[in-house]
Amino acid sequence: LSSQKKFDEIKKANQAAAKKLVEDQFSSSSEDDDEDAEIKQGKILAKTFTIYTSQTDGDASELERTRQYMNEGGQSGAMTCLICIASVKRRGGVWSCCGWGGIFHLVCIQKWAKDSLFLVSSPLTDDDFGKKDYPWPGGACPKCRFEYKRSETPSRYYCYCGKVENPTLDPWLVPHSCGQICEREFKPSCGHKCLLLCHPGPCPPCPKMVTTTCHCKKAKPVPRRCSAKEWSCRLLCGRTLLCGGGACENSCHAGDCQPCPRVSKQRCICGRQTAERLCASPQWQCDQVCGKPLPCGNHTCEQVCHAGPCGDCPRSGKRGGPCEKSKFTLPCTEDVPTCGDSCDKVLECGIHKCSQRCHRGPCEICRQEVEKQCRCGKHTKRMPCHKPYLCETKCTKIRDCQKHQCRRKCCPGNCPPCDQVCGRTLGCRNHKCPSGCHRGSCNPCPETVDVKCNCGKTVIKVPCGRERTIKPPKCKQLCSRPPTCHHSTQEKHYCHFGRCPPCRQSCQKALTCGHLCPVSCHDEALVKQTGIHQSAGPWEQPSEPAFIRTALPCPPCQVPIPVECLGQHEVSPLPCHSANPYSCKRFCGRLLDCQNHTCMKECHHVTKLNGSADGKKAGPECSQCEEECTKPRPSGCPHRCVLPCHPGDCPSCLQMLKIKCHCKLSILYIECLKLTCADLAEKELLTSCKNQCPKELPCGHRCKEVCHSGSCPLNCSQKVKLRCLCKRLKKEIQCSKIQEGQVSLECDALCKEMKRKASEIKEAEAKAAIEEEKRRQQAELEAFENRLKGRRKNKRRKDEVEVEQSSWQKYKNLIMLPVFGVAVVMV
């Protein structure tokens, strides 16, 4: 366990160190591995082009070149520094060329500019060194050859538009951009400035709208884009040519008109010679000297063919002597004499004057002895003024390479760059640096190496040292290797290294069924092998499964063969290797012998009987019908057919029906056949019990009709007694008339008299009941008062006192007997 734990710790430490190394080398590349890199890139471009597209109504066709630079600038590693041939990262200082917008590492372009100092130092003198502003190597940018001077060597890291120093990295801006509006002037200059945000590459054409006329100024001014404001109206130019011999016959054009194409005889300026020349150049000079006599009469004009007067004689008038101290007026035929005074002209040394007498010609060199100091200022010596003084002391200062001493005699301090060859082994490991001795890393190897394809017919040249990492070129020649499978020829593919790609031709081997194998060639299929190698311990990393190439057998034939199912319901295409009769899983559906039902078995084989041509008839393998007869019965017959399921019509029903009559009181037994075959009138007689209908009419009497169906008639003919309101008078009348309200019986005078007497008796009884109630209440009151007084004896006496009966109690029986008798008589 302890050894395993120690091994895991060492493993984690190694993995952490490897991860840190990878992050340090490819830090900027890992930044581009975001999932939404494409979405961010699109939003950044849209934001950069917003102001420009607003001027062009959304037209971004002129931005393709700039878009390409911005796409490459937004992807780490997409742009390459042409000096060190390394990728330009998102981070780190860069320099952008103002000629074509190319991007270089800041360190690389500084080194490129400093190398010019070494290249031009050899032809310079010591006095000129460091004073003149010489251009870069070749005088221009490494790619576009745009000329820069040594004073324009970049020393600081700026954004593309040059406004912000050391711009910070913003993930929502183009790398090395400050995010402000570019505002660089367009090229060629039109007075407007770039509207894009700070961007790499050249600025797009000016999108502003201006009103301008054509080249010949004949057409009316029209609004056009500033980048294409010059246009031609296609009309005849018509401007007068410089020769004055006619008008321009070309269409409207920019700039000056073309020279006149005609030829004519023209004299030279002095008029001595005549020659045929183009009309466009009428003035020309011959090669003869003028030779005209000057006004002095002694000399002739020495000028070559010229126009106008020759002028005065150059020897006439006041002329100065050789020392320019005195002037003489002499004829032009005489020379000016010397004055006899000292010359006194300043010599070439710039300090002393010529001590000779006035003389013609140049002065001699300065021969005076002076105290001279050497160039380095360490020694002095007396010597002639015209000789330079250089001591033998060698300079001990370290040159800019920080390796070698200057070692120049009498150096004034402006030590030139180191003139020794660097000689360090370059990154290619094949050559040594040919540049002058320098600080920092060397430039890439300038040599090139040929990288060939497998067949050697395609060759590309790459920088020395890159041949080990660069991919071989793509060769357009076809591979000439023989096929490794059973095919006679292989598929056409281009030249390559390693094994040929797997054969994708159809196998076409004959299968046992006679068909050809349609799948791709499988003679060299990759098969994974697992479980072959067992690890010796935890220190051994698990290896990837091994793949071997082996020939696989042809798969089963998949050619579709039409096969009919067992029950002959359908025909389906089945693969050739499994083309056998099958069950379609449907019901058999063949008509059974009963002619009413079908076979409900799953699709199965059916043997055809002899003489049976119908393929839908059941066979001996089909099921037998065991159902009851389900054919519909005659209307009204509730019985089933007594036979099992059979073909043809069912027999007549002979059973008896037990039904109730119309009045629902009697039960009748009728043959089913008679009832189902009878019409409506016969059914009405058969279902009647022939008795009187027991139903009651609305009037309350029984129906007089024989047992019938439906509702009873409403005209009741029975006699009923009709009484008056007091029930004393009565009369027999037919019931239907009473229901119709045609007859009524009124009370007579006797009925009214008896009604009055009865009401008087009721009033007398009511009064008697009221008086009796008052008397009873008075007796109860007196008894209650006696109890309160506490006189028990008096109370007993009072309780024993008889209560006197009322008149109603005395004569009640005498009154009620006659009244009761009268009521009985009336009833």
C-alpha positions in Angstrom: 0.0 0.0 0.0 2.8 2.4 0.8 4.5 1.8 -2.5 1.2 2.3 -4.4 0.6 5.6 -2.5 4.1 6.8 -3.3 3.7 5.9 -6.9 0.4 7.8 -7.2 2.0 10.9 -5.7 4.9 10.8 -8.2 2.4 10.2 -11.0 0.3 13.3 -10.0 3.4 15.5 -9.8 4.6 14.5 -13.3 1.1 15.1 -14.7 1.0 18.5 -13.1 4.4 19.5 -14.5 3.4 18.3 -18.0 0.2 20.2 -17.8 1.9 23.4 -16.8 4.4 23.1 -19.6 1.6 22.6 -22.2 -0.3 25.6 -20.8 2.9 27.8 -21.0 3.6 26.9 -24.6 0.0 26.9 -25.9 -1.7 29.4 -23.6 -3.1 31.6 -26.3 -4.2 28.6 -28.4 -6.2 27.3 -25.5 -8.1 30.5 -25.3 -9.7 29.8 -28.7 -11.2 26.5 -27.6 -14.4 28.1 -26.3 -17.7 26.4 -27.3 -19.2 29.7 -28.6 -16.1 31.0 -30.4 -17.9 31.3 -33.8 -20.8 33.2 -32.2 -18.5 35.6 -30.4 -16.5 36.1 -33.7 -19.7 37.0 -35.6 -20.8 39.5 -32.9 -17.3 41.1 -32.8 -17.3 41.6 -36.6 -20.9 43.0 -36.6 -19.9 45.5 -33.8 -16.8 46.6 -35.7 -18.7 47.2 -39.0 -21.8 48.9 -37.4 -20.9 52.5 -38.3 -19.6 51.6 -41.8 -22.7 49.6 -42.7 -25.0 52.4 -41.5 -23.5 54.6 -44.2 -24.0 51.9 -46.9 -27.5 50.8 -45.9 -26.2 47.4 -44.8 -24.0 46.8 -47.9 -20.8 45.1 -46.7 -19.5 43.9 -50.1 -16.5 46.3 -49.8 -15.5 44.8 -46.5 -14.4 41.3 -47.6 -10.7 42.0 -47.6 -10.9 43.7 -44.1 -13.2 40.9 -42.9 -10.5 38.4 -43.9 -7.8 40.2 -41.9 -10.1 40.4 -38.9 -11.1 36.8 -39.1 -7.4 35.8 -39.1 -6.6 38.3 -36.3 -9.4 36.9 -34.1 -8.1 33.3 -34.4 -5.0 32.6 -32.5 -2.3 31.1 -34.7 -4.1 32.1 -38.0 -1.7 34.9 -38.7 2.1 34.3 -39.1 4.9 36.7 -38.5 6.9 36.6 -41.8 10.2 37.3 -40.0 10.3 34.5 -37.4 7.6 32.3 -39.2 5.8 31.8 -35.9 2.1 32.3 -35.1 0.9 35.7 -33.9 -0.8 35.2 -30.5 -3.6 37.2 -28.9 -1.2 38.4 -26.2 2.2 40.1 -26.6 3.4 43.2 -28.5 2.8 43.4 -32.2 3.5 46.0 -35.0 1.1 46.6 -37.9 2.5 47.8 -41.3 0.7 50.9 -42.5 1.2 49.9 -46.1 -0.7 46.6 -46.3 -1.8 46.0 -42.7 0.5 43.0 -42.0 1.2 42.1 -38.4 4.7 41.2 -37.0 6.0 40.6 -33.6 7.3 43.8 -32.1 10.7 42.2 -31.2 11.1 40.7 -34.7 10.5 44.0 -36.5 12.9 45.9 -34.2 15.5 43.3 -34.9 14.8 43.6 -38.6 15.3 47.4 -38.5 18.5 47.2 -36.4 20.0 44.7 -38.9 20.1 47.6 -41.5 22.7 49.3 -39.3 25.1 46.5 -39.8 24.4 46.1 -43.5 25.1 49.8 -44.3 27.9 50.3 -41.7 30.7 49.0 -44.0 30.6 51.7 -46.7 30.2 54.6 -44.2 33.1 56.7 -42.9 33.6 57.2 -39.2 32.3 60.7 -39.4 29.1 59.7 -41.2 28.3 56.8 -38.9 25.1 57.3 -36.8 24.3 60.7 -38.5 22.3 59.7 -41.6 18.8 58.3 -41.4 19.2 55.1 -43.5 16.3 52.9 -44.4 15.6 49.4 -43.2 17.0 46.3 -45.0 16.0 46.6 -48.6 14.5 50.0 -47.6 11.0 48.6 -46.9 8.6 46.4 -45.0 9.5 42.6 -45.2 6.4 41.9 -47.4 4.8 45.0 -49.0 8.2 46.8 -49.4 6.7 50.0 -48.0 9.7 52.2 -47.2 10.5 53.1 -43.6 13.4 55.1 -42.2 15.6 54.2 -39.2 13.9 56.9 -37.1 10.6 55.1 -37.7 11.7 51.9 -36.0 8.9 51.0 -33.5 9.9 51.1 -29.9 6.5 50.7 -28.2 3.4 48.5 -28.6 0.4 50.4 -29.9 -3.0 49.3 -31.2 -3.7 49.2 -34.9 -4.9 52.9 -35.2 -2.0 54.1 -32.9 -4.2 55.8 -30.3 -3.7 53.5 -27.3 -0.3 52.2 -26.0 -0.3 48.6 -24.7 -4.0 47.9 -25.4 -5.6 45.4 -23.0 -7.0 42.1 -24.2 -10.8 42.3 -24.5 -12.5 39.0 -25.4 -15.3 41.0 -27.2 -12.8 43.0 -29.4 -10.4 42.1 -32.2 -7.0 41.2 -30.5 -4.6 44.1 -30.2 -7.5 46.6 -30.9 -8.4 49.5 -28.6 -12.1 49.4 -29.6 -12.3 53.1 -30.7 -13.1 54.4 -34.1 -10.1 54.0 -36.5 -10.2 57.6 -37.9 -7.2 57.0 -40.2 -7.3 58.9 -43.5 -8.4 56.8 -46.5 -5.9 56.1 -49.2 -5.9 57.8 -51.6 -6.8 60.8 -49.4 -10.4 62.1 -49.9 -10.8 64.2 -46.8 -12.8 61.6 -44.9 -11.6 59.1 -42.2 -12.2 55.4 -41.6 -15.4 54.6 -39.8 -14.6 51.1 -38.6 -13.5 50.3 -35.1 -9.7 49.9 -34.6 -8.9 47.0 -37.0 -6.1 45.1 -38.7 -5.4 45.3 -42.4 -6.1 48.1 -44.8 -9.0 50.4 -44.4 -12.0 49.7 -46.8 -13.0 52.2 -49.5 -14.7 55.4 -48.3 -18.5 54.8 -48.0 -19.5 58.5 -47.8 -21.9 59.9 -50.5 -20.7 63.0 -52.4 -22.1 64.9 -55.4 -19.6 64.9 -58.3 -19.6 65.4 -62.0 -17.8 63.5 -64.7 -14.2 64.0 -65.9 -15.2 66.3 -68.7 -17.7 68.3 -66.6 -20.4 68.0 -69.2 -22.8 65.8 -67.3 -24.9 66.9 -64.4 -23.5 66.2 -60.9 -24.8 62.9 -59.4 -24.5 61.4 -55.9 -21.9 58.7 -55.7 -19.7 56.9 -53.2 -16.6 58.9 -52.3 -14.4 55.8 -53.1 -15.9 55.8 -56.7 -16.6 59.5 -57.2 -14.6 59.7 -60.5 -16.8 58.5 -63.3 -17.1 58.9 -67.1 -20.2 60.0 -69.0 -18.9 58.2 -72.1 -19.4 61.4 -74.2 -16.7 62.8 -76.6 -14.0 64.7 -74.6 -13.6 67.6 -77.1 -10.9 69.4 -75.2 -8.3 71.3 -77.3 -5.0 69.4 -77.5 -1.7 71.1 -76.4 -0.5 71.2 -80.0 -3.5 73.3 -80.9 -4.1 71.2 -84.0 -7.5 69.8 -83.0 -9.8 68.4 -80.3 -9.5 65.2 -78.2 -11.4 62.4 -79.9 -11.5 60.0 -76.9 -14.5 59.5 -74.6 -14.7 61.3 -71.3 -11.5 60.4 -69.3 -9.5 61.4 -66.3 -6.3 63.3 -66.4 -4.7 65.1 -69.4 -5.6 64.2 -72.9 -3.4 61.8 -74.8 -0.8 63.5 -77.1 -1.8 64.3 -80.6 -1.1 61.2 -82.7 -0.5 63.2 -86.0 3.0 63.7 -87.5 4.2 67.0 -89.1 7.3 68.8 -90.2 8.6 71.1 -87.6 11.7 73.3 -87.2 14.0 73.3 -84.2 14.2 76.1 -81.7 17.0 77.9 -83.6 15.3 77.2 -86.9 18.3 75.6 -88.6 16.9 72.1 -89.0 13.5 70.7 -90.1 12.3 67.2 -89.2 9.1 65.1 -89.1 7.9 64.9 -85.5 4.8 64.2 -83.5 2.4 67.1 -83.2 2.4 66.7 -79.4 6.1 67.8 -79.1 6.5 70.8 -81.5 9.5 72.3 -79.6 12.8 70.5 -79.9 16.5 71.3 -79.9 19.1 70.3 -82.5 22.6 69.4 -81.4 24.4 72.3 -83.2 26.0 75.2 -81.3 24.4 78.6 -81.9 27.5 80.3 -83.3 25.8 83.7 -83.7 28.2 86.7 -83.3 27.7 88.4 -79.9 27.3 92.2 -79.7 31.0 92.7 -78.9 31.9 91.5 -82.4 34.8 89.4 -81.1 33.2 86.3 -79.8 30.3 84.0 -80.9 27.5 82.4 -78.9 28.6 79.1 -77.4 25.1 77.8 -76.3 23.5 74.8 -78.0 20.3 75.5 -80.1 18.2 77.9 -78.1 15.4 80.5 -78.6 15.6 84.2 -78.2 18.6 86.6 -78.3 22.0 85.3 -77.4 22.7 88.0 -74.8 25.8 90.0 -73.9 29.4 88.8 -74.1 30.2 87.1 -70.7 33.6 88.8 -70.7 32.3 92.4 -71.0 31.7 94.8 -68.1 33.5 94.8 -64.7 35.4 91.5 -63.9 36.9 90.5 -60.6 40.5 89.3 -60.2 41.5 85.8 -59.1 41.3 86.8 -55.4 38.1 88.8 -55.9 39.6 91.8 -54.0 39.8 94.2 -57.0 37.7 94.6 -60.2 38.8 95.7 -63.6 37.0 97.2 -66.7 38.8 95.7 -69.7 37.9 94.8 -73.3 36.6 91.3 -73.7 39.7 90.4 -75.6 42.0 90.9 -72.6 42.4 88.7 -69.5 42.1 90.1 -65.9 45.6 90.5 -64.3 46.5 89.5 -60.8 46.5 92.2 -58.2 49.8 91.3 -56.4 48.1 91.1 -52.9 47.9 87.9 -50.8 45.2 85.5 -51.7 43.5 85.2 -48.2 41.0 82.6 -49.3 40.0 80.1 -46.6 41.6 76.7 -47.1 39.9 73.3 -46.9 40.8 73.0 -43.2 38.3 75.9 -42.6 40.7 77.6 -40.1 43.6 79.1 -42.0 43.8 81.3 -45.1 46.0 81.1 -48.2 49.2 83.0 -47.7 50.3 83.0 -51.4 50.0 86.0 -53.7 46.9 86.5 -55.8 47.0 83.6 -58.3 44.8 81.7 -60.7 43.6 78.2 -60.0 42.9 76.4 -56.7 44.9 77.1 -53.5 47.4 74.6 -52.1 46.8 72.4 -49.0 47.3 73.9 -45.5 50.8 73.2 -44.3 50.8 75.0 -41.0 51.7 73.0 -37.9 49.1 73.0 -35.2 48.5 71.1 -31.9 46.0 68.4 -32.8 44.0 66.1 -30.5 43.3 62.6 -31.7 39.7 61.5 -32.4 39.3 59.7 -29.1 40.7 62.7 -27.2 43.4 60.8 -25.3 46.6 62.1 -27.1 47.8 65.4 -28.6 50.5 66.0 -31.2 52.0 68.9 -33.3 51.6 68.2 -37.0 50.6 69.7 -40.3 47.0 71.0 -40.3 45.9 69.0 -43.4 46.9 65.6 -41.9 44.4 63.8 -39.7 45.7 62.6 -36.3 44.6 59.1 -35.3 46.3 57.5 -32.3 47.0 53.8 -31.9 44.8 53.3 -28.8 42.1 50.7 -29.3 38.6 51.1 -28.0 37.7 48.7 -25.2 33.9 49.4 -25.1 31.5 46.5 -25.6 29.6 46.7 -28.8 25.8 46.4 -29.1 26.1 42.6 -29.3 27.2 42.7 -25.6 29.9 40.1 -26.5 32.8 41.7 -28.3 34.9 44.8 -27.8 35.0 47.6 -30.3 38.9 47.3 -30.9 38.8 50.2 -33.3 41.8 52.5 -33.3 41.1 56.0 -31.9 37.3 55.5 -31.6 35.4 58.7 -30.8 32.7 56.8 -28.9 30.2 56.0 -31.6 31.2 52.3 -31.8 29.7 50.7 -34.9 27.7 47.5 -34.7 29.7 44.3 -34.3 31.1 43.3 -37.7 31.7 39.7 -36.7 29.5 36.8 -37.9 27.2 35.3 -35.3 28.0 31.7 -36.2 25.5 30.2 -33.7 23.7 27.0 -34.7 20.2 27.9 -35.9 17.0 26.2 -34.9 17.1 24.0 -38.0 20.2 22.3 -36.4 21.7 22.2 -39.9 23.2 25.7 -40.5 24.8 28.5 -38.6 23.6 32.1 -38.3 25.2 34.2 -41.2 24.1 37.6 -39.7 26.3 39.9 -37.8 26.9 39.3 -34.1 23.7 40.3 -32.2 21.8 39.9 -29.1 18.7 37.7 -28.5 17.7 34.8 -30.7 18.8 34.4 -34.3 16.5 34.8 -37.3 15.2 31.6 -38.8 17.4 29.7 -41.2 17.3 31.4 -44.7 17.9 28.1 -46.5 15.1 26.0 -47.9 14.7 22.2 -48.1 12.7 20.1 -50.6 9.9 18.1 -49.1 8.6 15.4 -51.5 5.6 13.2 -51.6 5.8 9.4 -51.5 6.3 9.0 -55.3 8.7 12.0 -55.4 6.8 13.8 -58.3 5.4 16.6 -56.1 8.0 18.8 -54.3 7.5 21.9 -52.1 10.2 24.1 -50.6 10.0 24.8 -46.9 12.4 26.7 -44.5 15.2 24.6 -43.3 14.3 22.8 -40.1 10.5 22.7 -40.8 10.8 19.5 -42.9 10.5 17.4 -39.7 7.2 19.0 -38.7 5.5 20.0 -41.9 3.1 17.7 -43.6 4.2 16.3 -47.0 2.6 17.9 -50.0 -0.6 16.6 -51.5 0.3 14.9 -54.7 -2.1 14.8 -57.6 -0.6 11.7 -59.1 -2.6 8.4 -58.7 -1.2 5.7 -56.3 0.5 3.0 -58.3 0.6 0.3 -55.6 -1.0 -3.1 -56.4 -4.2 -4.0 -54.6 -4.0 -6.1 -51.4 -7.5 -7.6 -51.6 -9.1 -10.0 -54.1 -10.0 -7.3 -56.6 -7.9 -7.0 -59.7 -7.7 -3.2 -59.5 -8.0 -0.8 -56.6 -10.0 2.4 -56.3 -8.2 5.4 -57.8 -6.7 7.6 -55.1 -3.8 10.0 -54.9 -0.3 9.4 -53.9 0.2 9.0 -50.1 2.4 7.6 -47.4 1.6 4.6 -45.3 -0.9 1.9 -46.1 -3.5 2.4 -48.8 -7.0 3.3 -47.6 -9.4 0.4 -47.2 -10.9 -0.9 -50.4 -14.5 0.5 -50.8 -15.4 -1.5 -53.9 -18.2 -3.9 -53.8 -17.1 -7.5 -52.7 -19.0 -9.3 -55.6 -18.1 -12.7 -54.3 -20.6 -15.5 -55.3 -22.7 -16.6 -52.3 -24.2 -20.1 -51.8 -27.6 -18.8 -53.0 -26.1 -17.6 -56.3 -26.2 -13.9 -55.6 -23.2 -11.7 -55.4 -22.0 -10.1 -52.1 -23.0 -6.4 -52.3 -21.2 -5.0 -49.3 -17.9 -3.2 -49.3 -14.7 -5.3 -49.6 -13.9 -6.9 -46.3 -10.7 -8.7 -47.0 -8.7 -6.4 -44.7 -11.2 -5.4 -42.0 -9.9 -4.0 -38.6 -10.8 -6.3 -35.7 -10.3 -5.2 -32.1 -8.5 -7.7 -29.8 -8.9 -7.3 -26.1 -7.7 -9.3 -23.1 -4.4 -10.3 -24.8 -2.0 -8.4 -22.6 -2.1 -8.4 -18.8 -0.5 -5.5 -17.0 2.4 -6.4 -14.8 1.6 -3.8 -12.1 0.0 -0.4 -11.3 3.0 1.3 -12.8 2.1 0.0 -16.3 -0.5 2.2 -18.0 -3.4 0.4 -19.7 -2.7 0.2 -23.4 -5.3 0.8 -26.1 -6.9 -2.3 -27.6 -4.9 -3.8 -30.5 -6.4 -3.9 -34.0 -5.5 -6.6 -36.5 -6.4 -6.8 -40.2 -8.2 -10.0 -41.1 -10.6 -11.2 -43.8 -14.2 -11.4 -42.6 -16.8 -13.8 -44.0 -19.4 -12.4 -46.4 -22.6 -11.5 -44.5 -25.9 -13.3 -45.2 -27.5 -12.5 -48.5 -29.9 -9.6 -48.2 -31.3 -9.7 -51.7 -35.2 -9.3 -51.4 -37.1 -12.4 -52.6 -40.9 -12.2 -52.9 -42.4 -14.9 -50.6 -46.1 -15.7 -50.0 -47.3 -16.3 -46.5 -48.8 -19.7 -45.5 -52.4 -18.5 -45.7 -51.8 -16.8 -49.1 -52.8 -13.4 -47.6 -49.8 -11.3 -48.8 -46.5 -11.5 -50.7 -43.6 -9.8 -48.9 -39.9 -9.4 -49.9 -37.7 -11.3 -47.5 -33.9 -11.5 -47.4 -32.6 -14.3 -49.5 -31.0 -16.1 -46.5 -34.4 -16.3 -44.7 -36.8 -16.6 -47.7 -39.1 -19.4 -46.4 -42.9 -19.5 -46.1 -44.0 -17.6 -43.0 -47.0 -16.8 -41.0 -48.3 -13.2 -41.4 -49.9 -13.4 -37.9 -53.3 -12.5 -39.4 -56.5 -14.6 -38.9 -56.9 -17.3 -41.5 -60.2 -15.8 -42.7 -61.3 -18.8 -44.9 -65.1 -19.5 -45.1 -66.1 -22.5 -43.0 -68.7 -25.1 -44.0 -71.4 -23.3 -42.2 -71.1 -20.5 -44.7 -71.5 -18.0 -41.9 -68.2 -17.8 -40.1 -64.5 -17.7 -41.0 -61.5 -19.6 -39.6 -60.1 -17.7 -36.6 -56.8 -19.6 -36.5 -53.5 -17.7 -37.1 -52.3 -17.8 -40.7 -51.5 -21.5 -41.4 -51.0 -23.9 -44.2 -54.2 -25.1 -46.0 -54.3 -28.2 -48.1 -56.4 -27.7 -51.2 -59.1 -30.4 -51.7 -59.6 -32.1 -55.1 -62.0 -30.2 -57.3 -61.8 -27.1 -55.1 -60.7 -24.2 -57.2 -61.7 -21.5 -54.7 -58.6 -20.4 -52.7 -60.8 -18.9 -50.0 -62.5 -22.1 -48.9 -61.6 -23.7 -45.6 -59.5 -26.9 -45.6 -59.0 -29.8 -43.2 -56.5 -27.8 -41.2 -59.0 -25.0 -40.5 -61.1 -25.0 -37.3 -64.7 -26.4 -37.1 -67.6 -24.1 -36.5 -69.1 -24.7 -33.0 -71.2 -21.6 -32.7 -75.0 -21.5 -32.4 -77.1 -20.2 -35.2 -77.1 -16.4 -35.1 -79.2 -15.7 -38.1 -81.9 -13.0 -37.6 -85.4 -14.4 -36.5 -88.7 -13.2 -37.9 -90.0 -9.9 -36.3 -91.5 -10.7 -32.9 -90.0 -14.1 -32.5 -87.8 -14.2 -29.3 -86.6 -17.8 -29.7 -83.3 -19.0 -31.2 -82.9 -21.4 -34.0 -82.9 -25.0 -32.6 -80.3 -26.1 -35.1 -76.5 -25.4 -34.8 -74.9 -23.0 -37.2 -76.0 -24.1 -40.6 -76.3 -22.8 -44.2 -79.6 -21.7 -45.6 -82.8 -20.4 -43.9 -83.8 -21.4 -40.4 -87.0 -23.7 -39.9 -90.3 -22.2 -38.7 -90.7 -21.6 -34.9 -93.3 -24.0 -33.3 -93.0 -22.9 -29.7 -95.8 -21.3 -27.7 -95.6 -17.7 -26.6 -96.8 -16.8 -23.1 -98.1 -13.2 -23.3 -100.5 -11.0 -21.4 -103.6 -9.6 -22.9 -104.2 -5.9 -23.5 -105.7 -5.4 -20.0 -102.7 -7.2 -18.4 -105.0 -9.4 -16.3 -105.0 -12.7 -18.2 -102.2 -14.8 -19.6 -102.6 -16.2 -23.1 -100.7 -19.0 -24.8 -100.3 -18.5 -28.6 -98.2 -20.3 -31.2 -95.2 -18.1 -32.2 -95.7 -18.9 -35.9 -99.3 -17.6 -35.8 -98.3 -14.4 -34.0 -95.4 -13.6 -36.2 -97.4 -14.3 -39.4 -100.5 -12.3 -38.4 -101.3 -8.8 -39.5 -102.3 -6.0 -37.2 -106.0 -6.8 -37.0 -105.3 -10.5 -36.3 -102.7 -9.6 -33.7 -105.3 -7.4 -32.0 -107.8 -10.3 -31.7 -105.2 -12.9 -30.7 -103.9 -10.8 -27.8 -107.4 -9.9 -26.4 -108.9 -11.9 -23.4 -112.5 -11.1 -24.6 -113.5 -9.8 -21.1 -114.7 -6.3 -20.1 -111.8 -3.7 -19.9 -110.9 -3.2 -16.2 -109.5 0.3 -16.7 -111.1 3.3 -15.0 -112.3 6.3 -17.0 -111.3 9.8 -15.8 -114.8 10.1 -14.3 -114.1 7.1 -12.0 -116.3 4.5 -13.7 -115.1 1.2 -15.4 -114.7 1.0 -19.2 -117.6 -0.8 -20.8 -115.5 -2.0 -23.8 -114.1 -5.5 -24.4 -110.3 -6.0 -23.6 -108.6 -3.7 -26.1 -105.3 -2.0 -26.8 -104.7 1.7 -26.5 -106.7 4.3 -24.4 -110.3 3.8 -23.4 -113.1 6.0 -24.9 -114.1 9.1 -22.9 -118.0 9.2 -23.5 -119.2 7.4 -20.3 -122.9 6.4 -20.5 -123.5 5.3 -16.9 -126.3 7.1 -14.8 -125.2 9.1 -11.7 -127.2 11.0 -9.0 -126.8 14.8 -9.1 -127.5 16.7 -5.7 -127.9 20.3 -4.8 -125.4 22.1 -2.6 -127.2 21.3 0.6 -127.5 17.6 -0.4 -131.2 17.5 0.0 -132.4 17.4 -3.6 -131.1 14.6 -6.1 -131.5 13.6 -9.8 -130.2 10.8 -12.1 -128.2 12.1 -15.2 -125.7 10.5 -17.7 -122.0 10.8 -16.5 -120.7 12.3 -19.8 -123.1 15.2 -19.5 -121.9 16.0 -16.0 -118.3 15.9 -17.2 -119.1 18.3 -19.9 -120.8 20.7 -17.4 -124.2 20.8 -19.3 -126.5 20.0 -16.2 -126.6 21.6 -12.7 -129.1 21.2 -9.7 -130.0 24.3 -7.6 -131.3 24.4 -4.0 -135.0 25.3 -3.3 -136.7 27.5 -0.5 -136.9 24.6 2.0 -133.2 24.0 1.6 -132.5 27.6 2.4 -134.7 27.6 5.5 -133.1 24.5 6.9 -129.7 26.1 6.3 -130.7 29.2 8.3 -132.0 27.2 11.3 -128.8 25.2 11.3 -126.7 28.4 11.4 -128.8 29.8 14.3 -128.2 26.6 16.4 -124.5 26.8 15.7 -124.4 30.4 17.0 -126.3 29.5 20.2 -123.9 26.6 20.9 -121.0 29.0 20.4 -122.4 31.5 22.9 -123.1 28.8 25.5 -119.5 27.5 25.1 -118.1 31.0 25.7 -120.2 31.5 28.9 -119.2 28.1 30.2 -115.6 28.9 29.7 -115.9 32.2 31.6 -117.6 30.5 34.5 -114.9 27.9 34.7 -112.2 30.5 34.7 -113.9 32.4 37.5 -114.1 29.3 39.7 -110.4 28.6 39.2 -109.5 32.2 40.1 -111.5 32.0 43.4 -109.9 28.7 44.3 -106.4 30.1 43.7 -107.1 33.2 45.9 -108.4 30.9 48.8 -105.2 28.9 48.7 -103.2 32.0 49.1 -105.1 33.1 52.2 -104.5 29.9 54.0 -108.0 29.1 55.1 -108.2 25.4 54.7 -111.6 25.0 56.3 -113.3 27.5 54.2 -111.5 26.0 51.3 -113.0 22.6 52.0 -116.4 24.1 52.2 -116.0 26.0 49.0 -114.8 22.9 47.3 -117.8 20.9 48.4 -120.2 23.6 47.1 -122.0 22.3 44.1 -121.5 24.2 40.9 -124.7 25.3 39.4 -125.3 23.9 35.8 -125.7 26.2 32.9 -128.8 26.4 30.7 -126.9 24.7 27.8 -126.1 21.7 30.0 -129.6 21.4 31.1 -131.3 21.5 27.7 -128.5 20.1 25.6 -130.1 16.8 25.0 -133.5 18.2 24.1 -132.0 20.4 21.4 -129.5 17.9 19.8 -132.1 15.1 19.3 -134.3 17.0 16.8 -131.3 18.4 15.0 -129.8 15.0 14.6 -133.1 13.6 13.3 -133.4 16.3 10.6 -129.8 15.6 9.5 -130.6 11.9 9.1 -133.7 12.7 7.0 -131.7 15.0 4.7 -129.0 12.4 4.2 
